[in-house]
Amino acid sequence: MIRRARRPSSPPPTVMGGTLMTMGVLHGVVPQPFDTIVPPWLPGSARFWTYASGVAELAVGAAVAAPRTRRLGALAAAALFVAVFPANVQMAWDWRRRPWPYRAVAYARLPLQVPMVAHALRVHREAA
């Protein structure tokens, strides 16, 4: 099997894993900001989805960080990034009337999901 070298500008998989685990911890420690972006059409409480997505981020982050589970973890990360996209859309919608710096942050999150998914898929392809 021929392996391509990781792109120099691409962060190592452990950065993705660590970032996901950090966000997972934040979902549990400071859930309120995450509750506010849970789409209202999801069944159950916003807090349930905040905690559930936090647990998912912890598990996926740990899987990406560990070389033995990196391939599957990276694929799960790509799926997770797609799954949380509705929350980013909800945030952009809810923040549409806020001052422009807030709107800029909310709107910038939307296209940033694409390189995040692409990076996760790249890590998946390059994992042993």
N, C-alpha and C positions, 0 to 999 in steps of 0.2 A: 504494500500500500504506500503510495507516494503522499507525503504530507507537505502541505504548503506552510511556509513560515508565517507566523502571525504577523499581521500588518503592524508596523512600528507605531502607528497612531492609535491603534486599537488597544484599549486597556486590557490587562490580563483578566482571565475569568474570575480570579479571586476578588477583584474589585466589584464585579457584578454581584457575586455571592455576598460579599460584605455589605454592599449597598442594600440589597434586598433584605438581608437580616436586620440591618439597622432600621429600615422602614417598618419591618414587621414588629420590632420592639416598640417603635414609636406608636404604632397602631394600638398597642396594649397599654402603654404608659400615658399617652396623651390622645385619647380617642376622639375627642370632640371635633377637632378640625376635619377629621376623616368622616365623621358622621354627617357633616354638612354637605358633603359631595356625593353621598349615596343617592342614586336616582330614586325618586319617590315611588316609582312603579314596581320596584323590587318587593317581593313579599317579605313580611317580617319586619323587624326593627332595623333601623340604620346601625345601631350599635352591634347587632348580630353580624351584619355584613362587614363592619369595621374590624371586629375581632376575627371573623372568618378569613378575611383577606390578609390580615396580619399574620395569622397562623400559616396561611399559604405562602406568604413571602418568607417567613422564617424557614419553612421546610424546603422551598425551592432554592432559597439562598444557600442553605447548607448543602443541598445536592449539587449546586453549581460549584461551590467552593471545594468540594472533595473530588479529587481526580477520578476515583472509581465510579462515581455517580454523575460526573460532569455532563456526559453526553445526554442522558435522560433529563437531568436537571436543567440544562440549557433549553431543551425542547419544552419543558414545563414552564420555563421563564418566558419563552416566546408566547405560549398560550396565556400565561398570566398577564402579560403586557396587553394582549388583545382583550382579555376579560375585563380589565380595569378601565378600558377606554371609555365606556359609558359614564364612569364617574368623572373623567376629564371633560367630557361633553357637558355633563350636568354642571360642573364648576364653571365652564365657559358661559353657559346659559345664565346661571345665577349671578355671575359677575358682569354681565353685559352692560349694566348701568353704573358700575363703580368707576372711580377715577381711572384714567388711562394706564397708569402703571400696573394696577391690579388686572385690568383687562388684558394688557400685554402678557402678563404671566399666564393667565388662564388660557388665552388663545395660543400661546407658544407651546403649551403642553400638548396640544393636539397633534401637530406634525412631528413632535419629538418622539412620539410612540413608534413611528416608522423606523428610525435608526436603532431604537432600542430592540425592536423585534428582529431587525436585520442582524444586529450584533449577537443576539441570543442564538439565532440560527447559524451564524458563523461559528460561534463557540461549539454548538452542537456538531457541525461538520468537522471541526478540527480536533474534537475530543477523541481520545484513544478508544 
